[in-house]
Amino acid sequence: DNGQYVAAVTKTDKANKKAKKSTGTLKSGINKLKFAYIAVAAVIGGVMVKAISSFVKKAADFEQLRVSFTTFLGSAEKAKTVLAQLEKFSIVTPLTIDKVNQAGKALLAFGIESKDLIGTLRRIGDVSSATGKDFNDLAVIYGKARTQGTLFAEDINQLTESGIPIIKEFAKQLGVTEGEVKKLGSEGKIKFANLDQAFKDMTG
C-alpha cells in the first residue's frame, strides 16, 4: 500500500510539474501575443500618424496654392474656378495635379491670362510629351519668353537642346533659312508671338 501511495504521489507530482510547465508556456504565449498586438498597434499608429501628417501637409500646400492663385487673379472666386479647371485638365492628361498646379501658378505669375491658361498648358503638355522635355521646365521657359517679349539665341538653344524643332518652325513661319533664324535670334528679332505661334503650329 505504501509503495502504491508513493507511486501515486510521484505521478501526481509529475502531473503538477507538467501542468505548471504548460501554464508557463501558455503565459509565455499570451505575453508574446500581447507584444505582437502592441507591435501591430504601433505600426498602425505610425501609419495613421504618417497619413494624418501627409493629409495636413497637403491641406496646407493647397491653402498656400489657393492664396497664390487668389493673389494672381485678384479674386478668391476666380481662383476656385481656375483650380477646378486645372484639376479637370490633370484628370484627362498623364500629368499629376501637382505638376499642373505648379505650371499653372508659374504661367499666371508670368502674365498668362486665366482664360488662356488651359489652352497654353495643353500646348506645353503636348510639346513636352512629344519631346520628353520636363513639363514644368518647359512652362517656365515659355513663361519667361512671354515676360521678356523676345527670344534670344540662348533661349532658342535651350529649346533646341530639349529636342524641340523650334528653329525649323521659326524658319517655316518667317520664310527664312534655319541659319538666318539663328542670326535673327542673336539680334533679338524673334518675338514671343513667334514662339506662341510655333507651339500652336506644332500641336495644332
Contacts in CASP RR format, 6 or more apart in sequence:
PFRMAT RR
TARGET T0000
AUTHOR 0000-0000-0000
METHOD contacts of the structure
MODEL  1
DNGQYVAAVTKTDKANKKAKKSTGTLKSGINKLKFAYIAVAAVIGGVMVK
AISSFVKKAADFEQLRVSFTTFLGSAEKAKTVLAQLEKFSIVTPLTIDKV
NQAGKALLAFGIESKDLIGTLRRIGDVSSATGKDFNDLAVIYGKARTQGT
LFAEDINQLTESGIPIIKEFAKQLGVTEGEVKKLGSEGKIKFANLDQAFK
DMTG
65 83 0 8 1.000
65 101 0 8 1.000
65 105 0 8 1.000
66 76 0 8 1.000
66 79 0 8 1.000
66 80 0 8 1.000
66 83 0 8 1.000
68 105 0 8 1.000
69 78 0 8 1.000
69 79 0 8 1.000
69 82 0 8 1.000
69 83 0 8 1.000
69 105 0 8 1.000
69 108 0 8 1.000
70 76 0 8 1.000
70 78 0 8 1.000
70 79 0 8 1.000
72 79 0 8 1.000
72 105 0 8 1.000
72 108 0 8 1.000
72 109 0 8 1.000
73 79 0 8 1.000
73 82 0 8 1.000
73 108 0 8 1.000
73 114 0 8 1.000
78 114 0 8 1.000
82 114 0 8 1.000
82 117 0 8 1.000
83 101 0 8 1.000
85 117 0 8 1.000
85 118 0 8 1.000
86 97 0 8 1.000
86 100 0 8 1.000
86 101 0 8 1.000
86 104 0 8 1.000
86 117 0 8 1.000
86 118 0 8 1.000
86 121 0 8 1.000
87 97 0 8 1.000
87 100 0 8 1.000
89 95 0 8 1.000
89 100 0 8 1.000
89 118 0 8 1.000
89 121 0 8 1.000
89 122 0 8 1.000
90 96 0 8 1.000
90 97 0 8 1.000
90 99 0 8 1.000
90 100 0 8 1.000
93 100 0 8 1.000
93 122 0 8 1.000
93 125 0 8 1.000
94 129 0 8 1.000
95 125 0 8 1.000
95 135 0 8 1.000
99 135 0 8 1.000
99 136 0 8 1.000
100 121 0 8 1.000
102 136 0 8 1.000
103 121 0 8 1.000
103 124 0 8 1.000
103 135 0 8 1.000
103 136 0 8 1.000
103 139 0 8 1.000
104 112 0 8 1.000
104 117 0 8 1.000
104 121 0 8 1.000
104 139 0 8 1.000
106 136 0 8 1.000
106 139 0 8 1.000
106 140 0 8 1.000
106 143 0 8 1.000
107 117 0 8 1.000
107 120 0 8 1.000
107 121 0 8 1.000
107 139 0 8 1.000
107 142 0 8 1.000
107 143 0 8 1.000
107 146 0 8 1.000
108 114 0 8 1.000
108 117 0 8 1.000
110 142 0 8 1.000
110 143 0 8 1.000
110 144 0 8 1.000
110 146 0 8 1.000
110 147 0 8 1.000
111 143 0 8 1.000
111 146 0 8 1.000
111 147 0 8 1.000
112 120 0 8 1.000
112 143 0 8 1.000
112 146 0 8 1.000
120 142 0 8 1.000
121 139 0 8 1.000
122 203 0 8 1.000
123 199 0 8 1.000
123 200 0 8 1.000
123 202 0 8 1.000
123 203 0 8 1.000
124 135 0 8 1.000
124 138 0 8 1.000
124 139 0 8 1.000
124 142 0 8 1.000
124 199 0 8 1.000
125 135 0 8 1.000
125 138 0 8 1.000
126 202 0 8 1.000
126 203 0 8 1.000
127 133 0 8 1.000
127 138 0 8 1.000
127 164 0 8 1.000
127 199 0 8 1.000
127 202 0 8 1.000
127 203 0 8 1.000
128 134 0 8 1.000
128 135 0 8 1.000
128 138 0 8 1.000
130 202 0 8 1.000
131 162 0 8 1.000
131 163 0 8 1.000
131 164 0 8 1.000
132 162 0 8 1.000
132 163 0 8 1.000
133 162 0 8 1.000
133 163 0 8 1.000
133 164 0 8 1.000
138 162 0 8 1.000
141 155 0 8 1.000
141 158 0 8 1.000
141 159 0 8 1.000
142 195 0 8 1.000
142 199 0 8 1.000
144 155 0 8 1.000
145 151 0 8 1.000
145 155 0 8 1.000
145 192 0 8 1.000
145 195 0 8 1.000
146 192 0 8 1.000
146 196 0 8 1.000
148 155 0 8 1.000
148 192 0 8 1.000
149 191 0 8 1.000
149 192 0 8 1.000
150 188 0 8 1.000
150 189 0 8 1.000
150 190 0 8 1.000
150 191 0 8 1.000
150 192 0 8 1.000
151 185 0 8 1.000
151 188 0 8 1.000
151 190 0 8 1.000
151 191 0 8 1.000
151 192 0 8 1.000
151 194 0 8 1.000
151 195 0 8 1.000
152 185 0 8 1.000
152 186 0 8 1.000
152 188 0 8 1.000
153 182 0 8 1.000
153 185 0 8 1.000
153 186 0 8 1.000
156 166 0 8 1.000
156 167 0 8 1.000
156 170 0 8 1.000
156 181 0 8 1.000
156 182 0 8 1.000
156 185 0 8 1.000
156 190 0 8 1.000
159 166 0 8 1.000
160 166 0 8 1.000
160 167 0 8 1.000
164 202 0 8 1.000
165 202 0 8 1.000
166 195 0 8 1.000
166 198 0 8 1.000
167 178 0 8 1.000
167 179 0 8 1.000
167 181 0 8 1.000
167 182 0 8 1.000
168 178 0 8 1.000
169 198 0 8 1.000
169 201 0 8 1.000
169 202 0 8 1.000
170 176 0 8 1.000
170 181 0 8 1.000
170 184 0 8 1.000
170 190 0 8 1.000
170 194 0 8 1.000
170 198 0 8 1.000
171 177 0 8 1.000
171 178 0 8 1.000
171 179 0 8 1.000
171 180 0 8 1.000
171 181 0 8 1.000
172 201 0 8 1.000
173 194 0 8 1.000
173 197 0 8 1.000
173 198 0 8 1.000
173 201 0 8 1.000
174 180 0 8 1.000
174 181 0 8 1.000
174 184 0 8 1.000
174 194 0 8 1.000
176 184 0 8 1.000
181 190 0 8 1.000
184 190 0 8 1.000
END
